[in-house]
Amino acid sequence: MTETASVTLSESAARRIREIVSAEDGKSALRVSVEGGGCSGFSYKFDLDDEPGDDDIVLERDEARVLIDQVSLVYMAGSEIDFVDNLMGQAFQIRNPNAVASCGCGTSFSI
């Protein structure tokens, strides 16, 4: 695992990020952020981006990059970003030890 500010990136997530970014012109990284809202109070948002912002943390593994802003990092400390491919479908999944509740969609949580 690659670790920056206690957030890790799994091998399968890195592989999928490389695939997605290589198919998008002008994009070089996956941005993960936390926003208010969702079924449980907070939700994760995934976007493609070209360059890190001034306050971004950059996670790198196997030529894949993830950008996380400082505010979102507070809510994601200790988390692992993974990519799962199972009978329910394909999705990025964040295993967040700070979340005390989450909903069935897998992108909403509360602290």
Backbone as CSV, one residue per row, in Angstrom:
resi,resn,N_x,N_y,N_z,CA_x,CA_y,CA_z,C_x,C_y,C_z
1,MET,0.827,-1.181,0.000,0.000,0.000,0.000,0.878,1.253,0.000
2,THR,0.429,2.249,-0.715,1.079,3.544,-0.653,0.339,4.371,0.384
3,GLU,1.068,5.041,1.273,0.423,5.782,2.344,0.898,7.225,2.352
4,THR,-0.046,8.147,2.369,0.236,9.565,2.518,-0.811,10.110,3.467
5,ALA,-0.386,10.724,4.550,-1.299,11.275,5.549,-2.313,10.231,5.979
6,SER,-1.885,9.004,6.109,-2.645,7.867,6.618,-3.763,7.371,5.707
7,VAL,-3.807,7.776,4.453,-4.745,7.216,3.481,-3.944,6.308,2.556
8,THR,-4.452,5.089,2.326,-3.737,4.146,1.485,-4.512,3.879,0.198
9,LEU,-3.791,3.406,-0.793,-4.335,3.112,-2.111,-3.985,1.669,-2.451
10,SER,-4.999,0.840,-2.682,-4.740,-0.569,-2.979,-4.220,-0.749,-4.401
11,GLU,-3.644,-1.918,-4.648,-3.136,-2.239,-5.982,-4.255,-2.234,-7.022
12,SER,-5.417,-2.798,-6.678,-6.527,-2.840,-7.641,-7.059,-1.443,-7.932
13,ALA,-7.084,-0.556,-6.935,-7.515,0.823,-7.168,-6.517,1.534,-8.085
14,ALA,-5.232,1.338,-7.831,-4.206,1.968,-8.675,-4.333,1.509,-10.124
15,ARG,-4.548,0.220,-10.319,-4.690,-0.325,-11.671,-5.897,0.303,-12.389
16,ARG,-7.032,0.392,-11.690,-8.241,0.955,-12.303,-8.082,2.446,-12.573
17,ILE,-7.449,3.172,-11.685,-7.213,4.605,-11.890,-6.364,4.818,-13.140
18,ARG,-5.300,4.016,-13.301,-4.460,4.130,-14.509,-5.298,3.913,-15.764
19,GLU,-6.177,2.901,-15.745,-7.018,2.609,-16.909,-7.942,3.786,-17.241
20,ILE,-8.587,4.331,-16.222,-9.533,5.428,-16.436,-8.816,6.678,-16.931
21,VAL,-7.727,7.047,-16.273,-7.006,8.273,-16.614,-6.400,8.182,-18.012
22,SER,-5.911,7.002,-18.395,-5.299,6.860,-19.719,-6.319,7.041,-20.843
23,ALA,-7.595,6.836,-20.544,-8.647,6.983,-21.556,-9.198,8.404,-21.631
24,GLU,-8.768,9.293,-20.747,-9.276,10.668,-20.700,-8.164,11.661,-21.034
25,ASP,-8.296,12.354,-22.146,-7.306,13.362,-22.534,-7.259,14.497,-21.513
26,GLY,-6.059,14.906,-21.155,-5.879,16.042,-20.266,-6.095,15.754,-18.794
27,LYS,-6.364,14.527,-18.441,-6.570,14.172,-17.036,-5.422,13.292,-16.569
28,SER,-4.977,13.522,-15.328,-3.827,12.763,-14.846,-4.048,12.118,-13.486
29,ALA,-5.215,12.369,-12.861,-5.418,11.844,-11.510,-6.898,11.710,-11.184
30,LEU,-7.176,10.881,-10.191,-8.518,10.754,-9.634,-8.583,11.643,-8.404
31,ARG,-9.577,12.514,-8.343,-9.785,13.359,-7.166,-10.872,12.721,-6.311
32,VAL,-10.565,12.535,-5.020,-11.534,12.014,-4.071,-11.786,13.113,-3.043
33,SER,-13.058,13.424,-2.828,-13.393,14.453,-1.852,-14.586,14.005,-1.015
34,VAL,-14.767,14.670,0.102,-15.886,14.406,1.004,-16.767,15.642,0.993
35,GLU,-18.074,15.409,0.811,-19.038,16.508,0.792,-20.133,16.234,1.805
36,GLY,-20.755,17.281,2.292,-21.924,17.119,3.146,-23.078,16.610,2.314
37,GLY,-23.908,15.758,2.909,-25.058,15.217,2.195,-24.994,13.712,2.124
38,GLY,-25.863,13.143,1.343,-25.930,11.686,1.245,-26.836,11.129,2.316
39,CYS,-27.091,9.858,2.261,-28.023,9.187,3.182,-27.575,9.273,4.634
40,SER,-26.274,9.289,4.873,-25.754,9.197,6.239,-25.049,10.460,6.726
41,GLY,-25.081,11.542,5.980,-24.480,12.793,6.449,-23.342,13.307,5.600
42,PHE,-22.454,12.432,5.149,-21.346,12.798,4.269,-21.336,11.844,3.090
43,SER,-20.777,12.284,1.974,-20.644,11.376,0.836,-19.308,11.604,0.150
44,TYR,-18.819,10.549,-0.489,-17.580,10.627,-1.252,-17.904,11.054,-2.676
45,LYS,-17.043,11.866,-3.230,-17.202,12.308,-4.609,-15.933,11.944,-5.360
46,PHE,-16.084,11.411,-6.566,-14.956,11.006,-7.401,-14.996,11.804,-8.699
47,ASP,-13.878,12.436,-9.053,-13.752,13.203,-10.290,-12.381,12.948,-10.889
48,LEU,-12.252,13.223,-12.174,-10.931,13.213,-12.801,-10.418,14.639,-12.809
49,ASP,-9.113,14.790,-12.629,-8.511,16.117,-12.572,-7.185,16.082,-13.312
50,ASP,-6.673,17.277,-13.621,-5.406,17.327,-14.345,-4.216,17.636,-13.441
51,GLU,-4.394,18.525,-12.474,-3.280,18.917,-11.617,-3.745,19.083,-10.177
52,PRO,-2.869,18.835,-9.227,-3.236,19.050,-7.826,-3.402,20.530,-7.512
53,GLY,-4.308,20.817,-6.580,-4.456,22.175,-6.072,-3.395,22.455,-5.031
54,ASP,-3.341,23.698,-4.573,-2.317,24.106,-3.615,-2.374,23.340,-2.303
55,ASP,-3.579,22.944,-1.874,-3.698,22.271,-0.576,-3.928,20.772,-0.702
56,ASP,-3.730,20.212,-1.886,-3.976,18.786,-2.103,-2.843,17.901,-1.597
57,ILE,-3.227,16.743,-1.087,-2.294,15.658,-0.814,-2.318,14.779,-2.061
58,VAL,-1.161,14.325,-2.513,-1.078,13.470,-3.697,-0.638,12.075,-3.262
59,LEU,-1.488,11.086,-3.515,-1.141,9.684,-3.275,-0.706,9.108,-4.605
60,GLU,0.382,8.367,-4.618,0.855,7.738,-5.848,1.168,6.276,-5.588
61,ARG,0.766,5.452,-6.531,1.109,4.034,-6.493,1.093,3.513,-7.919
62,ASP,2.171,2.868,-8.322,2.255,2.234,-9.642,1.780,3.159,-10.763
63,GLU,2.254,4.407,-10.749,1.951,5.414,-11.769,0.501,5.895,-11.759
64,ALA,-0.247,5.604,-10.694,-1.597,6.136,-10.516,-1.535,7.229,-9.457
65,ARG,-2.319,8.293,-9.665,-2.328,9.397,-8.706,-3.743,9.665,-8.211
66,VAL,-3.847,9.941,-6.897,-5.101,10.346,-6.274,-4.853,11.686,-5.589
67,LEU,-5.779,12.609,-5.774,-5.704,13.925,-5.151,-6.775,14.028,-4.077
68,ILE,-6.393,14.499,-2.889,-7.334,14.689,-1.790,-7.047,16.051,-1.165
69,ASP,-8.085,16.886,-1.046,-7.880,18.197,-0.426,-7.789,18.045,1.092
70,GLN,-7.230,19.059,1.751,-6.964,18.990,3.189,-8.232,18.808,4.025
71,VAL,-9.339,19.438,3.631,-10.584,19.314,4.389,-11.103,17.876,4.311
72,SER,-11.104,17.296,3.123,-11.561,15.917,2.961,-10.653,14.943,3.695
73,LEU,-9.363,15.247,3.722,-8.387,14.375,4.371,-8.699,14.181,5.849
74,VAL,-9.226,15.214,6.496,-9.595,15.122,7.905,-10.613,13.998,8.117
75,TYR,-11.580,13.866,7.211,-12.631,12.851,7.323,-12.173,11.472,6.848
76,MET,-11.087,11.437,6.075,-10.627,10.182,5.484,-9.401,9.586,6.159
77,ALA,-8.900,10.189,7.216,-7.682,9.710,7.876,-7.803,8.228,8.229
78,GLY,-6.806,7.458,7.842,-6.782,6.028,8.118,-7.532,5.174,7.109
79,SER,-8.092,5.781,6.090,-8.898,5.057,5.105,-8.051,4.346,4.059
80,GLU,-8.662,3.342,3.437,-8.070,2.674,2.289,-8.994,2.867,1.098
81,ILE,-8.434,3.315,-0.019,-9.176,3.431,-1.269,-8.928,2.151,-2.048
82,ASP,-10.002,1.449,-2.384,-9.910,0.168,-3.068,-10.833,0.198,-4.280
83,PHE,-10.658,-0.769,-5.169,-11.558,-0.958,-6.299,-12.030,-2.391,-6.265
84,VAL,-13.348,-2.583,-6.223,-13.905,-3.930,-6.157,-14.660,-4.245,-7.445
85,ASP,-14.576,-5.499,-7.843,-15.274,-6.010,-9.027,-15.898,-7.334,-8.606
86,ASN,-17.204,-7.295,-8.307,-17.874,-8.494,-7.836,-19.263,-8.601,-8.466
87,LEU,-20.095,-9.484,-7.964,-21.425,-9.686,-8.528,-22.306,-8.445,-8.442
88,MET,-22.025,-7.572,-7.496,-22.794,-6.334,-7.344,-22.350,-5.257,-8.328
89,GLY,-21.221,-5.469,-9.002,-20.716,-4.498,-9.971,-19.302,-4.058,-9.655
90,GLN,-18.866,-3.050,-10.362,-17.532,-2.485,-10.177,-17.664,-1.114,-9.531
91,ALA,-16.797,-0.833,-8.551,-16.864,0.466,-7.889,-15.611,0.715,-7.061
92,PHE,-15.281,1.998,-6.920,-14.279,2.376,-5.935,-14.964,2.281,-4.579
93,GLN,-14.223,1.818,-3.584,-14.758,1.640,-2.251,-13.762,2.230,-1.266
94,ILE,-14.259,2.996,-0.337,-13.387,3.578,0.680,-13.715,2.935,2.012
95,ARG,-12.715,2.281,2.571,-12.868,1.655,3.892,-12.374,2.669,4.919
96,ASN,-13.328,3.307,5.580,-13.030,4.420,6.473,-13.254,4.006,7.927
97,PRO,-12.183,3.911,8.728,-12.329,3.504,10.126,-13.026,4.555,10.982
98,ASN,-13.150,5.788,10.483,-13.808,6.866,11.222,-15.321,6.826,11.083
99,ALA,-15.815,6.132,10.073,-17.254,6.087,9.818,-17.941,5.204,10.852
100,VAL,-18.938,5.751,11.533,-19.679,4.975,12.522,-20.941,4.376,11.904
101,ALA,-21.334,4.893,10.741,-22.486,4.344,10.019,-22.290,4.623,8.546
102,SER,-22.849,3.755,7.721,-22.832,3.979,6.279,-24.122,3.435,5.710
103,CYS,-24.375,3.745,4.451,-25.615,3.275,3.845,-25.299,2.240,2.781
104,GLY,-26.316,1.651,2.226,-26.155,0.593,1.243,-25.478,1.012,-0.045
105,CYS,-25.523,2.298,-0.377,-24.914,2.743,-1.640,-23.396,2.699,-1.577
106,GLY,-22.826,2.709,-0.363,-21.379,2.603,-0.206,-20.625,3.902,-0.399
107,THR,-21.341,4.996,-0.690,-20.654,6.275,-0.861,-21.052,7.290,0.189
108,SER,-21.896,6.913,1.133,-22.373,7.828,2.160,-22.000,7.269,3.530
109,PHE,-21.621,8.165,4.450,-21.198,7.721,5.784,-21.430,8.818,6.796
110,SER,-21.333,8.471,8.071,-21.393,9.462,9.136,-20.251,9.200,10.108
111,ILE,-19.873,10.269,10.818,-18.763,10.187,11.764,-19.296,10.537,13.146
